[in-house]
């Protein structure tokens, strides 16, 4: 879906800007507040009344007030932030703060009721808040795919930079921005197809006092929600500052593109020195306590999975053995972290001489670019192998690799040596982290992704890794596996 929509959704009246939420449904905020209050107040009151605790309603009211105050302090009800993410980690963070606050109040008040009972009474608040956040995020995502709940953007900048920003915004539907016009700086003409709504002179201080008026006139005519400036040699410093003044005096927000791509917001920090606005970029996390914790969780999770899934391993092994001749497990050489090769384990899903038959199928390769080999109807895959691939059960033996430390539960998929040998320096960055059983490729579309799309996801994961991102991918993996999209 193209996000270049010059006249589809008026969103800024001529007399002033619209709210910062970008025309999100007005019921998001009251629903979220209502669920938060009901999810804390009703279960707490019911449990405390059932155990005969004195002042049960007062206690439940105080706890509910603490819950909403914590949520307000973190701006969870601000329309700009509502439904922009699934909100599970935010809800868990706020809930942990609430539990800590109430624990302190228990000690100060000499409360003697069973702590586990009170903790259980608080769980519905977490579940309902997280569930509501996930549902609202899903609803908002669907609305944006239908070109609703968007913020109209006017681009200002030199043609090449403005074209690049317009193309990136038009390619995604996971953000609220739709480009409705562009004010080029200089003589260049944008090639993106976005309507030109004015022009700023390329050189000369005489034109600069009129820059703000020209941009403001274009934004007002388009009823834009914000102006997005793309700095360059002709739009920077004092000139950009004057444009900002004109827009801010009219109550219209100005956003400045940093030129950075695929950088998580938590790695960015804004600073100032000698009047200069500075954007600090933190390096990716490669060592330290967080990575040590990831390794410990990987080993623990793999060991637990091997024990709990032992009966399933036996059933799958029996099915593979009865379906076709050959070993139950398949060993394959893969490339791991820092380019170090290792042996990866899988349940066998192909006939015994599959590798020997591959050259005969190269012309039918359906991979969307890159060195990958993918074939939707690969004749080498056995009957039980198709089922195992669709359900991802063939990947379970990789828990042994995770336990041994050559793989992680979450990370980019490990490439074959011949694939890694063709990597460009940019593509090789995905080898800076440990490969995973699941990762951004699996929750993003699996084999349906093009090579460039898959690499972009892997590089974003590599540079922006965090434990919370791993937890998010693990939670989304179950849904991806159940749907079976892109598994063949």
N, C-alpha and C positions, 0 to 999 in steps of 0.2 A: 504494500500500500504506500503510495507516495504521500509524503507529508508536506508537499508544496501545494498549499491551498489558499490562493489569494483572496477568495471571497466567500468561503463556505460557512464560516461561523463568526459573526461579529461578536467581539468580546470586550471591546473598550469603547465606552461611550465618548462622544466628542468632548464632554465636559470633565473627564477625569478617568483615571485608571480603575480597573476592576480589582477585586480582592486577589491576594497572592495565591489562592488555591488553584487558579486556573480553571474556573467553572466546574469544579467538582460538585457532585450532588450535595445539597445543603444538609441532608439528613445524616451524613457521615459522622459529624461531630456529636449531635445529640444521641445517636445510637451508641456510639462508643462510650460516652459518659454514662448513659443509662445502664449499659451492660456492666461497666466497671463498678458502679454503685450497687446494682442488684447482685452481681457475682460475689461481692464481699459481704454486704449487709445481710442478705437473706440466709446464706449457709451459716454464718457466724451466729446470728441470732437464734436460728433453729437449734444448732448444736448446744449452745450455752443454756438455752431454755430447757433442752432435753436432759442435761446433766444437773439441772437445778442450780446453776451458778447465779449468785446475786448480781443485780445490776446488769443482766445479760444484754438488754437492749442498749444501754449506755456504752458498754464495752464494744458491742458490735458497731455502734455509730462512730466511736472514736477510731476504731481500726479502719472503718470505711473512709473516714475523713483523711486518715494518714495515707491510705491507698490513692485517693484522688489527688491529694496534695503532691505526692511523689510523682504521679503521672503528669500533673500540671507543671511541676518544676522542670521536667524533662521535655516539655512542649509536645506531649503526645496527642493533645487535642487541637493543635494548630492545624488549620486547614491545609497549609502548605506541606505539612509532613504526613498527614493522615493518608493511609493506604499506599504510600510510596514503597513500602516493603511489607513482607508478610508479618513482621512485628514479633515473631516468636522470641528472638533473643532480647529485644527491648522489654517485652513483657516479663521474661525470666529475670532480667536485671532489676526491674522495678520491684518484682515480687520478692526477690532476695533482700532488697533494701527494706521492704515492709516487714519481713520476718525478723530481720535484725533489729529494727526499731521497736517492734512489739516485744521482742525478747528483753530488750533493755527496760521497757516499761513494766514487764512482768517482775523483773528483779527489783526495780524501785518500788513497785506497789506490793511486793510480798505475795504475788499470786501463787496459789498452791494447786490449781487445777492441772490435770495431766497435760504436759506440753504437746504430746503427740496428737491428742484430741483437737487442740487448738490449731495445730499445723494442718491436720486433715481438713478442718473447717475452712482453712485459707486456700486449699487447692482449687476449689471451683473458681475462685477469682482469677487464678493463673490460666486455667483451662479455657474459661469463657473469654477472657481478654485476648489470649493468643488465637483462639478460634475465630473471634470476630475480626481481628486484624488480618488473618489469612483470607477470610471471605471477602472483606472489603478490598484487599489487594487484588484478588481474583476479579472482582467486579470492576475495579478501576482499569485493570489491564484489558478486560473485554471492551470497556467503554472507549479506550484509546484506540483499540484496533478498529472501532467503528467511527473514528475521527471525532470523538466526543471528549470532554474534559481536557481540552488542550489549551495551551497558552500561545497566543499569536506573537510571533517574533519578527522584528525588523533587523536585518543584518546591515552593518556598516563596516566597510573595510575595502582593501584592494581586491580586485577581482579574483586572483588565484586563491588567496586565503579564504575569501567569502565563499567561493565555490566548494572548497574542501569542507568547510563547516556545514554548508547547506546539504552536501551529499551525505555526510555522516548522520546528520539529524534526520534526513529523509529515509535513511536505510533502517532506522530503528523504530520500534513501537513501544519501547519500555520507558519512555520519557514523555513529558508533557509538551514538548516544544514543536510547533509547526511554523516553518518559515513562510511568511506571506509577502515579503518584499525585501529588496536590497537597495542600499544607497552606496554605489561604488565610489571609491576614492581614486581620482586620476582618470585617465582616458580608457582604461581597460573595460571590456564588456564581459559580464559574467556568462559562463557557458552552461550554468545549471538549469536554466529555464525559469528561474525565479523573476517575477516582475521587477523592473528597475523603477524606483519611485523617487528619483532625485539623483544628484551627483555632487560630490565635493571636489574642489579643485585639487590637483595633484601637488602643486607647489605654490609657494607665495604666501606670506603672512597677511596680505590684504584680504584674502578670502576667509581667513580663519574666524574673524568675528561673526561671520554669517553661518558657520558650520552648524552651530547648535540650533539656530532657527530652521535651517534646511532639514536637519534630522527630525526635529520636533514636528515640523509640518508633515513630513512623510509618515511618521508614527501616528499622528492624529488622524490623517486621512485614511490610514489602514486600520484604525482602531486597534493598534498593537498593544499587547500587554506588557512588553518589555523590549528594550533595544539591546541587541547583542553586538558588541564591538569586537572586531578582529584586528588587533594592533599590527602595525607594520611600519616600514620606514616613513610612510606618509601619514600615518595616524598613530601618534604616540606622544608622550610627554605632555606639554602644555596644551597642545591641540586636543588631545583626548580629554584632558581635564576640563576644557571649556565646553566641549560637547556634553560631558557629564553634568556640569553646572546647569546648562539649559534644560536638560531632561529632569534633573532632580528638582529644580524650581517649579516645574510643571507637574511634579508628583509621579513621574514615570521612571520605573527602575532601569538602571543600566547594568548590564552584565558584560564582563570582559573575558573573552576566550584566552586561556593561558597558552594554547598551542600544545599542551600535553595531552596524550591520549592513553586510555586504558590504565589510569592511575586511580587507585581507591582513595576516596576522600580522607580516610584516616591517615594517609601518608602525607597529606598536605597541611601546611600551616602558614598562616599569613603573618608577616612581620613588617617592620618599617625601619628605615635607616636613612638619615639625612633627607627626609621627606619622600623617599622612594618607597613605593609599595612592593614588598618582596614576598615571593611565594617559595616557601621552603619545601623541598621534596625529600622525604626520609627514604633511606635505602630499603630494599626488600628484606624481610626477616629470613636469615639463613642459619643463624645459630642462636644459642641462648636458652632460657628456660622454656619458652614456648615450643621450640623444636624438640627439646628433650621430653616435654610432656606429650607431644605428638608421637614420638617414638615409643614411649611407654604405653600410651593408649593403643597404638598399633599392635604391639606384642600381646598386650592383655586381651584386646578384642579378638585377635587371631586365635589365641589359645582357647578362649571361651567358645568361639565359633566352631573350632575343630571338635571340641567335646560335645557341644549341643547338637551339631549337625552330623555326628557320626552315623546315626541310622540312615539319614538321607544319603550320605556318601555311599553306604552299602547298596541302597536301592538303585541309585544312578549307575554305580559300577556294574551291577547285575544287568541292568537294561542295556548298557553299552556292550557288554560281553555277548548277550543273546542276540543283539541286533546285527552285528557284523563281526567278521574276523579281525583280530588285531588286539593290541594292548588296550587296557582300560584307560590309562593315563597317557597323555601326549606331552612330550618334552620338546621345547623349542627355545632356540637361542635368541635372547632379546638384549637390548641395550638399556642399561639403567642409568642411575645418577652419575654425572660427570663422564658419561660415555663408557662406563665399565660394563662389560657383557656379563650376563648371568643366564641360568637355565630356568625358564618359566614353565609351570605345570598347568595343565588343563585336562578335563575329561575329553577323550578323543571324540570328535564329531565328524571326521572324514574317513574315507577309505584308507587303507594302509599305504598305498602308493600315491597319495595326494600330491606331494611335492614334485614327483616325477611328471605328473600330468599338468602341472601349472603352465609350463611354456605353451602348451596347446590351447590354453584359454586366454592368453594375454590380449588377443585382439578383442575379446568380449569384455575387457575390464570396464566396470561401471563407476569406478572411483572418480569423483569430481576434481580432477587435477591432482598434482603432487605425485609422490612415489608409491602411494598406497595401491593395493590390489583388492577390489571388492566386486563381487558378482552376486546379484540378488538370487538367481537360480543356479547356484554353483552345483554342477552334477556330482562333485566329489563328496558333498555332504550327505551323510546317512540319514535314514528316516528319524531315528532317535536323536541324531545330531541337530536336526532342524528344531526339534522341540527344546533341546538343551540350549541352543543359541538364543531362541526367542525368549526363554525364561532366564537366560544368563546363568543357568546352573552349571554350564561347562566351565565357568570361571572359579567355582568354589575351591578347587585345589590350590589356587593362588594364595589361600590362607597360609599354606606352608611357606611360600615366598615371603609373606608378610612376617611370619614368625621368625624366619631366618634373617630378616633385615634387608633383603634385596628389593622389597616392594613395600608400599604403604597401603593402608585401606583407601586413601584418597590421594589422587595425583594424576598427572597426564598418563595416558596409556603408553607402555614401553614399546618402542619401535623395533622392527627387525633390523639386523645389521645393514642389509642392503638399502633399507629406507634411510637410516641414520647417515649412511655414507653420502647421500644426496642432499643432506640438509644445507641450507645457506647459514651464515653466521646468525641471522635472526632466528631461524627455525631451531637452531641448535640450543637456544636459550632454554627450551623446554626440558633439556637434559640437566639443568642445574638443580632440580629437585628430584626426590625419589618418585619413581612411577607408581601408579596406584591401581587397585582393583576396579575402582570407579573414579569418576572425575567429571570435569566440566563437559567432556564430550558425551558422556552417557546421559546426563540430565539435559543436554542441549540438543539432542537429535541423533546421536550415534552415527551410523553409517549414512544417514540421510544428509549429513553435513558435507559441504564442500571442503576441500583441503584447506583453503584459506580461512574458512569459518572455524574449522577445528583448531588450526594453528593459533588464530586470534584468541580463542577461548583458553587454550593451554598457556599462552604467553601471559594473558591477564591473570590466570591462576598463579603462575610461577612468580610474577612480580608483586602480586598483591595477596599472597597467602596469609591466612590467619586460621586459628583454631575454630573460630565461629563460622568461617566459610566452609571448613571441612564438615562441621556439623550440619550446615545447611545442605551441602551436597549429599551427605548420607541420608538425610531426611527425604530429599527429592529423588534419590535413586530408587527407592521402593516404588514410587509412582511411575518412574520411567520404565522399570522392569515389568511392572504389571501391564502397562500399555503396550510394550513390545515394539514401540516405534523405532525404526532404523536398525532392528536386530536381524541380521541375516549373515 
